[in-house]
Amino acid sequence: MNFNTANSTFRQLMGNGLSYRVPAFQRDYSWGPDEWDDLWQDIVALADEGSQPAHYMGYLVLQSADNRDFEIIDGQQRMTTLSLLVLAAISHLKGLADSENQQDPENRRAEQLRGSYIGYLDPVTLVPRSKLTLNRHNDRYYQSYLVPLEPLPRQGLNASERLLRRAFLWFGERLQSHVGGDGTAVARFVDDVVDKLLFAVITVTDELNAFTVFETLNARGVRLSSTDLLKNFLFSAVARDGAHETEITVLEERWEGIIGLLGSESFPEFLRTFWNSRNPLVRKAELFKTIRATVNGRAAAFDLVRDLDRQARVYAQLRNPDPGGWASAERDCLWQLGLFGVRQPFAVLLAAFDRFAESDRTGFARFLKAIAVVSFRYNLICQRQSNEQEAVYNRIARRIANGEISEPSAAIEALRPVYPEDGPFRTAFAEKTLNVRRSRKVIRFILLRLERKLSGREFDFESDAYNIEHVLPERPDAGWEQFDERHRDELTHRLGNQTLLEAALNRELGNTAYSGKREVYRRSGFAVTRRVAEEFEAWTVEKIRAHQQWMARQATDVWKISFQAD
């Protein structure tokens, strides 16, 4: 493989007429305050007496045929941020200078920094000739406003442009606090920093070598985006087959549409979900290698991106359902999956939607409801192994995708291996503990569904008019001596000790003894709460367990699948 490696400081990278370009299809600028602050703290620490002589900035992967003009394959976030830091320093110096006097020392210092690390402005057109060119979404803002230090617009910016603007202003504020109004200190600060920021630079000569290095670094734990990894591979595959520029543009537009819809951080999860909806189950660590082995040319790359584009819209709606795309019962089931925090079902749901949604929407809705029931029983209450469940979902998804399962009823039947039977489910529910501080919405959901079964009434899930009441208080006062410390720890957050109560009534209670609470519960509009008062004259360890066993029996009927053979 044709490549070379070297250690270079930021000063060495930006000197000798070298230029750097972020490929048009690379991801947008995405660093935020956490990354800016980490970098700033590292830089400031370099000035401390006894500090390390250099700060290692990690790998910088470049591609170049002439060792003068480079494409940044990996490292654009760091290079862009450092350029913004230098621009903030130049702006700071300009603010200290006499704008009418170009020989003012601060103006001269500012132009020296610009020429060394940013580039120059054409003296006639004032068009920047920058050492760094960003991608197609960021470069216009960078070249038009940041490099020439023009007033920065606030409106009409995309997300990454807003981050560029904020980073520039953020570093300006830190410089002001760190060096104040001393122009010499500003220049000395930058001059010192650029010699102490050290990169391990890997330079390759062509796309194939760049991709190989990119993949190798990723395998060794360097923080590269799997989204970028796949994109570089697909575009390289298309380019190797001699694609026309128009085809590259079409591919890029489709890709940008997918990333714009899902976000680059969510894309890897979608990619794995998509792949596992139609192929043998692949773990995250093996996904890219598997795709690389399958996509072997321009046609396959375009087919994959087309399928991703089509399925991304379905995936986005499955994960974040809006009312316009779903019937209310379907949306309720998808909302439940989000509430439970489960990801395993989405591959089989992609396959089922693709196969059944148009031909048998009612059947798809039944399958979706069955998935929600399984998720409640298997994941939330019984908390069984998700790896085993994912393997079952994958087998069902592939059978749906290849036509072996052609009816929603058969897909539901195939869920039996991940459907906890009534006995084990009832036992697990009867012992379930959920802390309201961590699981408030889940508890509210369970209690409201039990209330619906008991009274037939619907309540607004988001309403502030009622809340979750602990019968045995979290901090009991006098009147609760029947519970020792061990029982309080064990039972306070059991589902059987929690119920629903109107906020106005709850304010009357405080930590009063059960006899006082019982009278308030009798006035509640919630049947599940009135039942507590009607069934139990006292509240003891045994009564909590008995009430939760009753809840478990109700839950077994509420969250149930009726299979064909039942």
C-alpha positions, 0 to 999 in steps of 0.5 A, spaced: 500 500 500 502 506 498 502 511 504 507 514 508 506 516 516 509 522 520 509 526 526 507 534 524 505 540 528 500 544 526 505 549 524 508 544 520 501 542 517 499 549 515 506 551 512 510 551 505 504 553 501 500 546 503 492 546 502 487 542 505 480 540 503 474 536 506 471 532 501 464 534 498 461 528 501 464 528 508 460 529 514 458 536 516 462 540 522 459 537 528 463 539 534 460 542 540 461 545 547 464 539 550 469 538 544 471 545 544 472 545 552 476 539 552 481 542 546 481 548 550 483 545 556 488 541 553 491 547 550 491 552 556 494 546 560 500 546 555 502 553 558 503 550 565 510 550 568 512 543 568 507 541 563 508 536 557 512 539 551 506 537 546 499 535 546 497 529 541 491 530 537 491 523 534 491 521 527 490 525 521 488 521 515 490 525 508 490 523 501 494 527 496 498 525 489 503 531 490 504 532 497 501 539 496 494 539 496 491 534 501 484 531 502 482 530 509 479 523 510 479 523 517 481 529 522 476 535 519 473 536 525 480 538 529 483 541 523 476 546 522 476 547 530 483 549 530 482 554 524 476 557 528 481 558 534 486 562 530 481 566 526 478 568 533 485 570 535 486 574 529 479 577 530 481 579 537 487 582 534 483 586 529 479 589 535 485 591 539 488 595 532 487 602 529 483 600 523 485 606 519 493 604 520 495 598 517 502 598 520 499 598 527 502 592 531 496 589 532 494 589 525 501 586 523 500 581 528 493 579 525 496 579 518 502 574 520 497 569 523 492 569 517 498 568 512 501 563 516 495 559 518 489 561 514 491 563 507 490 570 504 485 575 501 486 577 494 487 584 495 483 586 489 477 582 490 477 580 497 476 573 495 479 569 500 484 564 498 484 559 504 489 554 506 483 550 508 476 548 504 470 545 508 465 540 505 459 543 500 455 544 506 460 548 510 465 552 505 460 557 503 459 560 510 466 559 512 469 562 506 464 568 506 464 570 513 469 567 517 475 567 513 474 574 511 472 576 518 465 579 516 459 580 520 456 573 522 449 572 520 444 569 525 438 567 520 438 562 515 443 557 517 443 550 517 445 546 523 453 545 522 453 553 520 450 555 527 456 550 530 461 554 526 459 561 528 458 558 535 465 555 535 468 562 533 465 566 538 466 561 543 474 561 542 473 569 542 470 569 549 476 564 552 481 568 548 479 574 551 478 571 558 485 568 558 490 573 554 485 580 555 487 586 551 495 584 550 496 583 543 503 581 544 500 575 549 495 573 543 500 572 538 505 569 543 499 564 545 498 562 538 505 561 536 506 557 542 500 553 541 501 551 534 508 548 535 505 543 541 499 540 537 502 534 534 498 530 529 500 523 527 499 524 519 498 518 515 498 520 507 495 516 502 495 517 494 488 514 492 481 512 494 483 505 495 489 506 500 485 511 503 479 507 505 484 501 507 487 506 512 480 508 514 478 501 516 484 499 519 484 505 524 477 504 525 478 497 527 483 499 532 479 503 536 480 510 533 474 514 533 471 514 526 464 514 524 461 508 521 457 513 517 463 516 514 466 509 513 460 506 509 459 513 505 467 513 503 466 506 501 460 506 497 463 513 493 469 509 492 466 503 489 462 508 484 468 512 482 472 506 481 467 503 476 467 510 472 461 513 474 459 520 471 459 526 475 451 526 475 451 519 478 455 521 483 451 527 484 444 523 485 448 518 489 450 524 494 443 527 494 440 521 496 445 520 501 444 527 504 437 526 504 438 519 508 442 523 513 438 529 513 432 525 515 435 520 521 442 524 523 449 521 522 449 519 529 442 515 528 444 512 521 449 506 524 443 503 528 438 504 522 443 501 517 444 495 522 436 494 523 435 495 515 441 489 514 438 485 519 431 486 516 433 482 510 439 478 511 442 473 516 443 477 523 450 481 523 453 484 530 455 491 530 462 489 529 461 485 523 456 490 519 461 494 515 465 488 513 459 484 511 456 490 507 463 491 503 463 483 501 456 484 498 457 491 495 461 489 489 460 495 484 456 501 482 450 497 481 450 494 487 452 501 491 446 504 487 441 499 489 443 499 496 443 507 497 436 506 493 433 501 498 436 505 504 433 511 502 426 508 501 426 504 508 429 510 512 423 514 511 419 508 514 424 507 520 424 514 522 416 513 522 417 507 526 422 510 531 418 517 531 411 516 529 407 522 527 400 522 527 399 523 520 402 517 518 399 512 522 392 510 525 391 511 532 392 504 535 398 503 530 401 510 533 400 507 540 403 501 539 410 505 536 409 509 542 409 504 547 416 501 544 419 508 545 417 508 552 420 501 553 426 503 550 426 497 546 430 497 539 430 489 537 423 489 534 425 494 528 428 490 523 422 485 523 417 491 523 421 494 517 420 487 513 413 486 516 411 494 513 414 492 507 410 486 506 404 487 509 402 495 510 399 496 503 396 489 502 393 488 509 394 494 513 389 491 518 394 485 519 400 489 519 396 493 525 395 486 529 402 484 528 405 491 531 400 490 537 403 483 538 410 486 538 408 491 543 405 485 547 411 481 546 416 487 548 412 489 554 412 481 557 419 479 554 423 486 555 419 490 560 416 485 565 420 478 565 427 482 562 429 476 558 435 476 554 435 481 548 440 477 544 436 471 543 430 475 542 434 479 536 435 472 533 428 470 533 426 477 530 431 476 525 429 469 523 422 472 522 424 478 518 428 474 513 422 469 512 417 475 511 422 478 506 423 472 502 416 471 502 416 464 506 411 468 511 406 471 507 400 473 512 400 477 518 397 471 522 403 467 520 408 472 523 404 473 529 404 465 530 412 465 529 413 470 535 411 464 540 418 463 542 419 470 545 412 470 548 413 469 555 407 464 557 402 467 562 404 463 568 411 466 568 409 473 566 404 473 572 409 471 577 414 476 574 409 481 574 407 480 581 414 481 583 416 487 579 419 493 582 419 500 579 422 506 582 418 512 580 424 517 579 427 512 573 420 509 571 415 514 572 412 514 565 412 506 565 408 506 571 403 511 569 402 507 563 401 500 567 396 503 572 392 507 566 392 500 562 389 497 568 384 502 570 382 502 563 380 494 564 377 496 570 373 502 569 373 502 561 375 510 562 381 513 558 385 518 562 390 523 558 397 520 559 400 527 560 395 530 565 398 534 571 391 533 574 393 526 577 400 523 579 403 516 582 401 515 589 405 511 594 400 507 599 406 506 603 410 513 603 417 513 601 418 517 607 413 514 612 411 518 619 408 515 625 402 510 623 406 505 619 410 501 624 407 495 621 413 496 616 420 495 618 426 498 615 427 491 610 420 491 608 420 499 607 426 498 602 423 492 599 416 494 598 416 502 597 417 501 589 413 495 588 407 496 583 402 493 588 404 499 593 403 504 587 396 507 584 393 513 581 390 519 585 388 526 583 393 531 585 388 535 589 387 529 593 394 527 594 396 534 597 391 532 602 395 526 604 402 527 606 405 521 609 398 520 613 397 513 616 393 508 611 386 509 615 386 517 613 389 515 606 383 510 605 378 515 606 381 519 601 382 513 596 374 512 596 373 519 593 378 518 587 375 518 580 380 512 579 377 505 580 383 502 581 385 506 587 378 505 590 379 498 589 385 499 594 380 502 599 374 497 598 378 491 599 383 492 604 382 495 611 389 495 613 395 496 609 401 490 610 406 486 607 401 481 605 396 486 603 401 489 598 403 482 595 396 480 594 394 487 591 400 486 586 398 479 585 391 481 583 394 486 578 398 481 575 392 477 573 389 483 570 395 484 566 395 477 564 389 479 560 391 486 558 397 484 555 395 478 551 396 475 544 391 470 541 395 465 537 391 461 532 392 454 535 389 457 542 
